Amino acid sequence: MLTEGKTLSQAADSIRTALRVKSRILPMSETPIQTIIDSNEGPLHFQEYLVKRRAEPIVKGIRFAGVESALPALGVLEAIREADRILICPSNPLISIGPILAVPEIRDQLRAHKEKVFAVCPIVGGKSLKGPSDKCSPSSPRSLRPRRRQTLRRLHRHLHH
């Protein structure tokens, strides 16, 4: 759909309709934003890191290329203001929720309506239930558990303070 000239919002709505999902689904932005893993082997696109390199390189940092010039997708800020509940459903707080919060204006709008914001991630009791959350934390294995807790506390603070 994107190669046919549709926007990400139009593609998401088409898929939502085809699957008969009643809830509104909005992308964070129409702007392409790439997740870059800064590793001991240099910068890697997230898909290269995860699929080709099987999350083996040591993560030194994570950045979102293009986010500084990104705008929230049409209707996102209004939807946050008007929604009864907001579910941020990507799973990993670093590589899925992080980019959403990095888009200018979205974090501020979520903070302004924090009482109705819920985020879901696969970290329970300091352990990852699924995905590369453990390996994406830029820390050594010994400091991983405290780092994960710090990351979750930071995410909670960003949304609720």
C-alpha positions in Angstrom: 0.0 0.0 0.0 2.9 2.4 0.8 4.5 1.7 -2.6 1.1 2.6 -4.2 1.3 6.0 -2.5 -0.9 5.4 0.5 0.1 6.9 3.8 0.9 4.8 6.8 -2.3 5.9 8.4 -4.3 4.8 5.4 -2.6 1.5 5.3 -3.2 0.9 9.0 -6.8 1.8 8.7 -7.2 -0.5 5.7 -5.8 -3.4 7.6 -7.9 -2.5 10.7 -11.0 -2.5 8.6 -10.1 -5.8 6.9 -9.6 -7.4 10.3 -12.8 -5.9 11.6 -11.0 -4.2 14.5 -13.3 -1.5 15.9 -10.7 0.5 17.8 -8.9 3.3 16.0 -5.3 2.5 15.2 -2.9 5.4 14.5 0.8 5.3 13.6 2.9 7.7 15.7 4.1 9.6 12.5 4.0 9.4 8.7 7.7 10.2 8.7 10.0 7.3 8.3 12.0 6.8 11.6 14.7 4.2 11.7 15.9 2.5 14.9 19.6 2.4 14.9 21.6 0.2 17.3 25.0 1.6 18.2 26.9 -1.6 18.8 30.5 -2.7 19.4 30.5 -3.4 15.6 29.3 0.1 14.7 25.8 1.4 13.8 23.3 -1.2 12.7 19.8 -0.8 11.5 17.5 -2.6 14.0 16.4 -5.2 11.5 20.0 -6.0 10.6 20.9 -6.2 14.3 17.9 -8.4 15.1 17.6 -10.7 12.0 20.9 -10.8 10.2 23.1 -10.5 13.3 20.7 -12.3 15.6 21.0 -9.7 18.4 24.6 -10.8 18.9 26.5 -7.5 18.8 26.8 -5.7 22.2 24.4 -2.7 22.4 26.0 0.5 23.4 23.1 2.8 22.6 19.8 3.1 20.7 18.8 6.1 18.6 15.9 7.0 16.3 17.1 8.5 13.0 14.7 11.1 11.6 12.7 11.5 14.8 13.8 15.1 15.5 12.1 16.3 12.3 9.1 14.0 12.6 5.6 15.2 13.2 2.8 13.3 14.9 0.5 11.6 12.3 -2.6 13.5 11.5 -5.2 13.0 14.3 -2.7 11.6 16.9 -2.7 14.6 19.2 -6.4 15.0 19.0 -7.0 11.3 19.6 -4.9 11.5 22.7 -6.9 14.4 24.0 -10.3 12.9 23.1 -9.7 9.2 24.0 -11.2 7.5 27.0 -8.2 5.2 27.2 -4.8 5.1 25.3 -3.1 1.8 24.9 0.5 2.0 23.7 0.7 -1.6 22.5 4.2 -2.1 21.1 6.0 -4.3 23.5 9.6 -3.4 24.1 10.0 -0.1 26.1 13.3 0.7 24.4 12.7 -0.1 20.8 9.0 0.1 20.4 7.6 2.6 23.0 10.8 4.7 23.0 10.3 6.0 19.4 6.7 6.9 20.1 7.8 9.0 23.1 10.6 10.5 21.0 8.3 12.1 18.4 8.0 15.8 19.3 4.7 16.7 21.0 3.5 13.1 21.6 5.2 12.7 25.0 3.9 16.1 26.2 0.4 15.2 25.1 0.5 11.8 26.8 1.8 13.4 30.0 -1.0 15.8 29.9 -3.5 12.9 29.9 -1.5 10.4 31.9 -4.5 9.1 33.8 -5.8 7.3 30.7 -2.4 6.0 29.3 -1.4 2.4 29.5 1.7 0.8 28.0 2.3 -2.9 27.6 5.8 -4.5 27.6 7.1 -8.0 28.1 9.2 -7.3 31.2 7.7 -8.8 34.3 9.7 -9.0 37.6 12.7 -7.6 35.8 12.8 -10.4 33.2 12.0 -10.3 29.5 9.2 -12.7 28.6 9.7 -12.2 24.8 11.9 -10.4 22.3 15.3 -8.8 22.5 14.7 -6.6 25.5 17.5 -8.1 27.5 20.0 -7.6 24.7 18.9 -4.1 23.7 19.6 -2.7 27.1 22.9 -0.8 26.7 24.7 -2.4 29.7 26.7 -5.4 30.7 25.0 -8.6 31.8 25.6 -8.0 35.5 24.0 -4.6 35.4 21.1 -5.7 33.1 18.4 -6.3 35.7 18.9 -2.9 37.5 19.1 -1.2 34.0 15.7 -2.8 33.0 14.2 -1.5 36.2 15.6 1.9 35.6 14.2 1.9 32.1 10.8 0.9 33.2 10.9 3.6 36.0 11.9 6.2 33.4 9.1 5.1 31.1 6.6 5.3 34.0 8.0 8.7 35.0 7.8 10.0 31.4 4.1 9.0 31.2 3.0 9.8 34.7 5.0 12.9 35.8 
